[in-house]
Amino acid sequence: MIRRLRAALPSATKHGLARTMQGLLVVLIGYGLWIGQPKAVTNGSAALAITFAPAIIQRNYRVAIDPFLALWLTTGVFLHTLGSAGLYASLGWWDHITHATSASVVAAIGYVAVRAVDTHHEEIHLPRRFFVVFLVAFVLAFGVVWELFEFGLDVFSARTGISMPLAQHGLEDTVKDLVFNSIGALIVGIWGQAYLSGVGERVVERLPADD
């Protein structure tokens, strides 16, 4: 599914969509500054910085980043920023979409890292079926840490009276978040490996050879 979507979009379209979302993030940051909304400025600035990560990696480490991977990352942070700007409050299902999308990005990063280790070190061999289990476990672990981080922000906000850009909304919401995190990981584990394995191999090409 991911490979078909990647093939269906020309490179120019992928770059154009990513640049459009970056432009909208800049507009959102400017709007937040205009109306005095620190949450929009904080989330928008963080998201915009993340979208430049593929270009920085490609420039500094000479690792070719597929435009679809950059678009994938940009879409994840863009959807989250829109949610923080008001869609989380007005659309109850928006949070589920952003968690699944963000989890798929985290799963993709985890897969590429482990695939690089598996390919680079001859003494390490990880069965292909293991990657699906690993991705779900990796994303769930990351999700638990993230929920603890949000809980810590809630405690800090309650004690200081300072509004935080992130917050928890009860145990039921936390469980739903973890469920949709798992869905995002499964999508990558089942359909994304064929595409991401090539990304992992390109990363290996830039790693120093074992002595």
CYANA upper distance limits for C-alpha pairs under 8 A (distance plus 0.5 A):
  1 MET  CA      5 LEU  CA      6.75
  1 MET  CA    191 TRP  CA      6.37
  1 MET  CA    192 GLY  CA      8.10
  2 ILE  CA      6 ARG  CA      6.58
  2 ILE  CA    191 TRP  CA      6.69
  2 ILE  CA    192 GLY  CA      6.24
  2 ILE  CA    195 TYR  CA      7.88
  3 ARG  CA      7 ALA  CA      6.64
  3 ARG  CA    191 TRP  CA      8.35
  3 ARG  CA    192 GLY  CA      7.71
  3 ARG  CA    194 ALA  CA      7.92
  3 ARG  CA    195 TYR  CA      6.47
  4 ARG  CA      8 ALA  CA      6.56
  5 LEU  CA      9 LEU  CA      7.14
  6 ARG  CA     68 PHE  CA      6.58
  9 LEU  CA     13 THR  CA      6.65
  9 LEU  CA     14 LYS  CA      6.95
 10 PRO  CA     14 LYS  CA      6.96
 11 SER  CA     15 HIS  CA      6.72
 11 SER  CA     67 PRO  CA      6.80
 11 SER  CA     68 PHE  CA      8.22
 12 ALA  CA     16 GLY  CA      6.49
 13 THR  CA     17 LEU  CA      6.56
 14 LYS  CA     18 ALA  CA      6.73
 14 LYS  CA     67 PRO  CA      6.47
 14 LYS  CA     68 PHE  CA      6.66
 14 LYS  CA     71 LEU  CA      6.67
 15 HIS  CA     19 ARG  CA      6.61
 15 HIS  CA     67 PRO  CA      6.85
 15 HIS  CA     71 LEU  CA      7.74
 16 GLY  CA     20 THR  CA      6.55
 17 LEU  CA     21 MET  CA      6.81
 17 LEU  CA     71 LEU  CA      7.66
 18 ALA  CA     22 GLN  CA      6.76
 18 ALA  CA     70 ALA  CA      7.88
 18 ALA  CA     71 LEU  CA      5.78
 18 ALA  CA     74 THR  CA      6.70
 18 ALA  CA     75 THR  CA      8.04
 19 ARG  CA     23 GLY  CA      6.61
 20 THR  CA     24 LEU  CA      6.75
 21 MET  CA     25 LEU  CA      6.68
 21 MET  CA     74 THR  CA      7.75
 21 MET  CA     75 THR  CA      8.05
 21 MET  CA     78 PHE  CA      7.14
 22 GLN  CA     26 VAL  CA      6.91
 22 GLN  CA     48 LEU  CA      6.81
 22 GLN  CA     51 THR  CA      7.88
 22 GLN  CA     74 THR  CA      8.25
 23 GLY  CA     27 VAL  CA      6.87
 24 LEU  CA     28 LEU  CA      6.61
 25 LEU  CA     29 ILE  CA      6.66
 25 LEU  CA     44 GLY  CA      6.26
 25 LEU  CA     45 SER  CA      8.23
 25 LEU  CA     47 ALA  CA      8.21
 25 LEU  CA     48 LEU  CA      6.88
 25 LEU  CA     78 PHE  CA      7.75
 25 LEU  CA     81 THR  CA      8.45
 26 VAL  CA     30 GLY  CA      6.70
 26 VAL  CA     44 GLY  CA      7.88
 26 VAL  CA     45 SER  CA      8.45
 26 VAL  CA     48 LEU  CA      8.04
 27 VAL  CA     31 TYR  CA      6.58
 28 LEU  CA     32 GLY  CA      6.60
 28 LEU  CA     40 ALA  CA      7.30
 28 LEU  CA     41 VAL  CA      7.93
 28 LEU  CA     44 GLY  CA      7.12
 29 ILE  CA     33 LEU  CA      6.79
 29 ILE  CA     40 ALA  CA      6.64
 29 ILE  CA     41 VAL  CA      5.22
 29 ILE  CA     44 GLY  CA      6.03
 29 ILE  CA     45 SER  CA      7.18
 30 GLY  CA     34 TRP  CA      6.66
 30 GLY  CA     41 VAL  CA      8.06
 31 TYR  CA     35 ILE  CA      6.75
 32 GLY  CA     36 GLY  CA      6.19
 32 GLY  CA     37 GLN  CA      5.19
 32 GLY  CA     38 PRO  CA      7.00
 32 GLY  CA     39 LYS  CA      8.16
 32 GLY  CA     40 ALA  CA      5.67
 32 GLY  CA     41 VAL  CA      5.80
 33 LEU  CA     37 GLN  CA      6.82
 33 LEU  CA     38 PRO  CA      7.79
 33 LEU  CA     41 VAL  CA      7.00
 37 GLN  CA     41 VAL  CA      7.18
 38 PRO  CA     42 THR  CA      6.45
 39 LYS  CA     43 ASN  CA      6.50
 39 LYS  CA     84 SER  CA      7.86
 39 LYS  CA     85 ALA  CA      8.09
 39 LYS  CA    164 MET  CA      7.99
 39 LYS  CA    165 PRO  CA      5.60
 40 ALA  CA     44 GLY  CA      6.14
 40 ALA  CA     81 THR  CA      8.02
 40 ALA  CA     84 SER  CA      7.40
 40 ALA  CA     85 ALA  CA      6.24
 41 VAL  CA     45 SER  CA      6.36
 42 THR  CA     46 ALA  CA      6.69
 42 THR  CA    165 PRO  CA      7.73
 43 ASN  CA     47 ALA  CA      6.51
 43 ASN  CA     81 THR  CA      6.42
 43 ASN  CA     84 SER  CA      7.77
 43 ASN  CA    165 PRO  CA      7.53
 44 GLY  CA     48 LEU  CA      6.53
 44 GLY  CA     81 THR  CA      6.44
 45 SER  CA     49 ALA  CA      6.69
 46 ALA  CA     50 ILE  CA      6.84
 47 ALA  CA     51 THR  CA      6.89
 47 ALA  CA     74 THR  CA      8.50
 47 ALA  CA     77 VAL  CA      5.86
 47 ALA  CA     78 PHE  CA      7.22
 47 ALA  CA     81 THR  CA      7.45
 48 LEU  CA     52 PHE  CA      7.45
 49 ALA  CA     53 ALA  CA      7.62
 50 ILE  CA     74 THR  CA      8.18
 50 ILE  CA     77 VAL  CA      8.15
 51 THR  CA     70 ALA  CA      7.86
 51 THR  CA     73 LEU  CA      7.19
 51 THR  CA     74 THR  CA      5.67
 51 THR  CA     77 VAL  CA      8.14
 52 PHE  CA     56 ILE  CA      6.81
 53 ALA  CA     57 ILE  CA      6.61
 54 PRO  CA     58 GLN  CA      6.55
 54 PRO  CA     65 ILE  CA      6.86
 54 PRO  CA     70 ALA  CA      6.47
 55 ALA  CA     59 ARG  CA      6.59
 55 ALA  CA     65 ILE  CA      8.22
 56 ILE  CA     60 ASN  CA      6.40
 57 ILE  CA     61 TYR  CA      5.96
 57 ILE  CA     62 ARG  CA      7.49
 57 ILE  CA     63 VAL  CA      7.09
 58 GLN  CA     62 ARG  CA      5.28
 58 GLN  CA     63 VAL  CA      5.26
 58 GLN  CA     64 ALA  CA      6.13
 58 GLN  CA     65 ILE  CA      6.72
 59 ARG  CA     63 VAL  CA      8.10
 61 TYR  CA    206 ARG  CA      8.04
 62 ARG  CA    206 ARG  CA      8.04
 63 VAL  CA    202 ARG  CA      7.25
 63 VAL  CA    203 VAL  CA      6.73
 63 VAL  CA    206 ARG  CA      7.34
 64 ALA  CA    202 ARG  CA      7.68
 65 ILE  CA     69 LEU  CA      7.28
 65 ILE  CA     70 ALA  CA      7.56
 65 ILE  CA    199 VAL  CA      8.11
 66 ASP  CA     70 ALA  CA      7.17
 66 ASP  CA    199 VAL  CA      8.39
 67 PRO  CA     71 LEU  CA      6.62
 68 PHE  CA     72 TRP  CA      6.47
 69 LEU  CA     73 LEU  CA      6.80
 70 ALA  CA     74 THR  CA      6.64
 71 LEU  CA     75 THR  CA      6.47
 72 TRP  CA     76 GLY  CA      6.92
 72 TRP  CA    105 VAL  CA      7.59
 73 LEU  CA     77 VAL  CA      7.11
 73 LEU  CA    105 VAL  CA      6.64
 74 THR  CA     78 PHE  CA      6.41
 75 THR  CA     79 LEU  CA      6.54
 76 GLY  CA     80 HIS  CA      6.96
 76 GLY  CA     98 THR  CA      7.13
 76 GLY  CA    101 THR  CA      5.96
 76 GLY  CA    102 SER  CA      5.62
 76 GLY  CA    105 VAL  CA      7.61
 77 VAL  CA     81 THR  CA      6.65
 77 VAL  CA    102 SER  CA      7.71
 78 PHE  CA     82 LEU  CA      6.80
 79 LEU  CA     83 GLY  CA      6.77
 79 LEU  CA     98 THR  CA      6.51
 80 HIS  CA     84 SER  CA      6.80
 80 HIS  CA     95 ASP  CA      8.46
 80 HIS  CA     98 THR  CA      6.14
 81 THR  CA     85 ALA  CA      6.68
 82 LEU  CA     86 GLY  CA      7.21
 82 LEU  CA     87 LEU  CA      6.69
 83 GLY  CA     87 LEU  CA      4.79
 83 GLY  CA     88 TYR  CA      5.06
 83 GLY  CA     89 ALA  CA      8.24
 83 GLY  CA     94 TRP  CA      7.27
 83 GLY  CA     95 ASP  CA      7.60
 83 GLY  CA     98 THR  CA      8.47
 84 SER  CA     88 TYR  CA      6.71
 84 SER  CA    165 PRO  CA      8.19
 86 GLY  CA     90 SER  CA      6.96
 87 LEU  CA     91 LEU  CA      5.91
 87 LEU  CA     94 TRP  CA      7.14
 88 TYR  CA     92 GLY  CA      6.64
 88 TYR  CA     93 TRP  CA      8.34
 88 TYR  CA     94 TRP  CA      6.33
 88 TYR  CA     95 ASP  CA      6.42
 91 LEU  CA     95 ASP  CA      8.46
 93 TRP  CA     97 ILE  CA      7.24
 94 TRP  CA     98 THR  CA      6.85
 95 ASP  CA     99 HIS  CA      6.63
 95 ASP  CA    177 ASP  CA      8.37
 96 HIS  CA    100 ALA  CA      6.73
 96 HIS  CA    176 LYS  CA      8.11
 96 HIS  CA    177 ASP  CA      7.19
 96 HIS  CA    180 PHE  CA      6.52
 97 ILE  CA    101 THR  CA      6.59
 97 ILE  CA    180 PHE  CA      8.26
 98 THR  CA    102 SER  CA      6.31
 99 HIS  CA    103 ALA  CA      6.33
 99 HIS  CA    177 ASP  CA      6.79
 99 HIS  CA    180 PHE  CA      6.42
 99 HIS  CA    181 ASN  CA      6.09
 99 HIS  CA    184 GLY  CA      8.11
100 ALA  CA    104 SER  CA      6.67
100 ALA  CA    180 PHE  CA      5.46
100 ALA  CA    181 ASN  CA      5.49
100 ALA  CA    182 SER  CA      7.93
100 ALA  CA    183 ILE  CA      6.58
100 ALA  CA    184 GLY  CA      4.79
100 ALA  CA    185 ALA  CA      8.23
101 THR  CA    105 VAL  CA      7.02
101 THR  CA    184 GLY  CA      6.55
102 SER  CA    106 VAL  CA      6.86
102 SER  CA    181 ASN  CA      8.22
102 SER  CA    184 GLY  CA      8.05
103 ALA  CA    107 ALA  CA      6.48
103 ALA  CA    139 VAL  CA      6.82
103 ALA  CA    180 PHE  CA      8.44
103 ALA  CA    181 ASN  CA      5.49
103 ALA  CA    182 SER  CA      7.90
103 ALA  CA    184 GLY  CA      5.62
103 ALA  CA    185 ALA  CA      6.52
104 SER  CA    108 ALA  CA      6.54
104 SER  CA    181 ASN  CA      8.11
104 SER  CA    184 GLY  CA      4.95
104 SER  CA    185 ALA  CA      5.73
104 SER  CA    187 ILE  CA      7.61
104 SER  CA    188 VAL  CA      6.53
105 VAL  CA    109 ILE  CA      6.82
106 VAL  CA    110 GLY  CA      6.68
106 VAL  CA    139 VAL  CA      7.11
107 ALA  CA    111 TYR  CA      6.48
107 ALA  CA    135 LEU  CA      6.08
107 ALA  CA    136 VAL  CA      8.19
107 ALA  CA    138 PHE  CA      7.71
107 ALA  CA    139 VAL  CA      6.55
107 ALA  CA    184 GLY  CA      8.16
107 ALA  CA    185 ALA  CA      5.96
107 ALA  CA    188 VAL  CA      7.14
107 ALA  CA    189 GLY  CA      8.43
108 ALA  CA    112 VAL  CA      6.67
108 ALA  CA    188 VAL  CA      7.13
108 ALA  CA    192 GLY  CA      8.41
108 ALA  CA    196 LEU  CA      7.62
109 ILE  CA    113 ALA  CA      6.76
110 GLY  CA    114 VAL  CA      6.74
110 GLY  CA    135 LEU  CA      7.42
110 GLY  CA    138 PHE  CA      7.72
111 TYR  CA    115 ARG  CA      6.34
111 TYR  CA    131 PHE  CA      7.74
111 TYR  CA    135 LEU  CA      7.25
111 TYR  CA    196 LEU  CA      7.93
111 TYR  CA    200 GLY  CA      8.37
112 VAL  CA    116 ALA  CA      6.53
112 VAL  CA    196 LEU  CA      6.97
112 VAL  CA    197 SER  CA      7.44
112 VAL  CA    199 VAL  CA      7.11
112 VAL  CA    200 GLY  CA      5.14
113 ALA  CA    117 VAL  CA      6.96
113 ALA  CA    200 GLY  CA      7.40
114 VAL  CA    118 ASP  CA      6.57
115 ARG  CA    119 THR  CA      6.58
115 ARG  CA    197 SER  CA      7.27
115 ARG  CA    200 GLY  CA      6.02
115 ARG  CA    201 GLU  CA      8.04
116 ALA  CA    120 HIS  CA      6.34
116 ALA  CA    200 GLY  CA      5.53
116 ALA  CA    201 GLU  CA      6.78
116 ALA  CA    203 VAL  CA      6.93
116 ALA  CA    204 VAL  CA      5.90
117 VAL  CA    121 HIS  CA      6.52
117 VAL  CA    124 ILE  CA      8.20
117 VAL  CA    204 VAL  CA      8.41
118 ASP  CA    122 GLU  CA      7.96
118 ASP  CA    124 ILE  CA      6.16
118 ASP  CA    125 HIS  CA      6.26
118 ASP  CA    126 LEU  CA      6.82
119 THR  CA    124 ILE  CA      8.48
119 THR  CA    125 HIS  CA      8.46
119 THR  CA    201 GLU  CA      7.66
119 THR  CA    204 VAL  CA      7.57
120 HIS  CA    204 VAL  CA      6.53
120 HIS  CA    207 LEU  CA      8.41
121 HIS  CA    210 ASP  CA      8.45
126 LEU  CA    130 PHE  CA      7.07
126 LEU  CA    131 PHE  CA      8.25
127 PRO  CA    131 PHE  CA      7.81
128 ARG  CA    132 VAL  CA      8.37
129 ARG  CA    133 VAL  CA      7.78
130 PHE  CA    134 PHE  CA      6.53
131 PHE  CA    135 LEU  CA      6.43
131 PHE  CA    189 GLY  CA      7.22
132 VAL  CA    136 VAL  CA      6.90
132 VAL  CA    185 ALA  CA      8.42
132 VAL  CA    186 LEU  CA      7.35
132 VAL  CA    189 GLY  CA      5.08
132 VAL  CA    190 ILE  CA      7.41
133 VAL  CA    137 ALA  CA      6.71
134 PHE  CA    138 PHE  CA      6.31
135 LEU  CA    139 VAL  CA      6.51
135 LEU  CA    185 ALA  CA      6.31
135 LEU  CA    186 LEU  CA      7.99
135 LEU  CA    189 GLY  CA      6.98
136 VAL  CA    140 LEU  CA      6.54
136 VAL  CA    182 SER  CA      6.27
136 VAL  CA    185 ALA  CA      5.79
136 VAL  CA    186 LEU  CA      7.04
136 VAL  CA    189 GLY  CA      8.43
137 ALA  CA    141 ALA  CA      6.56
138 PHE  CA    142 PHE  CA      6.67
139 VAL  CA    143 GLY  CA      6.43
139 VAL  CA    181 ASN  CA      7.13
139 VAL  CA    182 SER  CA      7.35
139 VAL  CA    185 ALA  CA      6.95
140 LEU  CA    144 VAL  CA      6.66
140 LEU  CA    178 LEU  CA      7.01
140 LEU  CA    181 ASN  CA      7.31
140 LEU  CA    182 SER  CA      7.15
141 ALA  CA    145 VAL  CA      6.86
142 PHE  CA    146 TRP  CA      6.64
143 GLY  CA    147 GLU  CA      6.64
143 GLY  CA    177 ASP  CA      8.49
143 GLY  CA    178 LEU  CA      6.85
143 GLY  CA    181 ASN  CA      7.58
144 VAL  CA    148 LEU  CA      6.72
144 VAL  CA    178 LEU  CA      8.23
145 VAL  CA    149 PHE  CA      6.66
146 TRP  CA    150 GLU  CA      6.78
147 GLU  CA    151 PHE  CA      6.65
147 GLU  CA    168 GLN  CA      7.94
147 GLU  CA    174 THR  CA      7.60
148 LEU  CA    152 GLY  CA      6.63
149 PHE  CA    153 LEU  CA      6.86
150 GLU  CA    154 ASP  CA      6.78
150 GLU  CA    166 LEU  CA      6.60
150 GLU  CA    167 ALA  CA      5.87
150 GLU  CA    168 GLN  CA      6.46
151 PHE  CA    155 VAL  CA      6.84
151 PHE  CA    167 ALA  CA      7.49
151 PHE  CA    168 GLN  CA      6.78
152 GLY  CA    156 PHE  CA      6.66
153 LEU  CA    157 SER  CA      6.46
153 LEU  CA    164 MET  CA      7.03
153 LEU  CA    166 LEU  CA      7.64
153 LEU  CA    167 ALA  CA      7.28
154 ASP  CA    158 ALA  CA      6.60
154 ASP  CA    164 MET  CA      7.95
154 ASP  CA    167 ALA  CA      6.42
154 ASP  CA    168 GLN  CA      7.58
155 VAL  CA    159 ARG  CA      6.78
156 PHE  CA    160 THR  CA      6.55
156 PHE  CA    161 GLY  CA      8.44
156 PHE  CA    162 ILE  CA      8.28
157 SER  CA    161 GLY  CA      5.63
157 SER  CA    162 ILE  CA      5.51
157 SER  CA    163 SER  CA      6.37
157 SER  CA    164 MET  CA      6.84
158 ALA  CA    162 ILE  CA      8.11
168 GLN  CA    173 ASP  CA      8.06
168 GLN  CA    174 THR  CA      7.77
169 HIS  CA    173 ASP  CA      6.30
169 HIS  CA    174 THR  CA      7.85
170 GLY  CA    174 THR  CA      6.97
171 LEU  CA    175 VAL  CA      6.79
172 GLU  CA    176 LYS  CA      6.81
173 ASP  CA    177 ASP  CA      6.63
174 THR  CA    178 LEU  CA      6.89
175 VAL  CA    179 VAL  CA      6.78
176 LYS  CA    180 PHE  CA      6.79
177 ASP  CA    181 ASN  CA      6.58
178 LEU  CA    182 SER  CA      6.73
179 VAL  CA    183 ILE  CA      6.97
180 PHE  CA    184 GLY  CA      6.81
181 ASN  CA    185 ALA  CA      6.87
182 SER  CA    186 LEU  CA      6.61
183 ILE  CA    187 ILE  CA      6.75
184 GLY  CA    188 VAL  CA      7.09
185 ALA  CA    189 GLY  CA      6.53
186 LEU  CA    190 ILE  CA      6.36
187 ILE  CA    191 TRP  CA      6.26
187 ILE  CA    192 GLY  CA      7.27
188 VAL  CA    192 GLY  CA      4.75
188 VAL  CA    193 GLN  CA      7.03
189 GLY  CA    193 GLN  CA      6.55
192 GLY  CA    196 LEU  CA      6.59
193 GLN  CA    197 SER  CA      6.21
194 ALA  CA    198 GLY  CA      7.97
195 TYR  CA    199 VAL  CA      7.72
196 LEU  CA    200 GLY  CA      6.81
197 SER  CA    201 GLU  CA      6.82
198 GLY  CA    202 ARG  CA      6.85
199 VAL  CA    203 VAL  CA      6.93
200 GLY  CA    204 VAL  CA      6.87
201 GLU  CA    205 GLU  CA      6.93
202 ARG  CA    206 ARG  CA      7.48
203 VAL  CA    207 LEU  CA      7.26
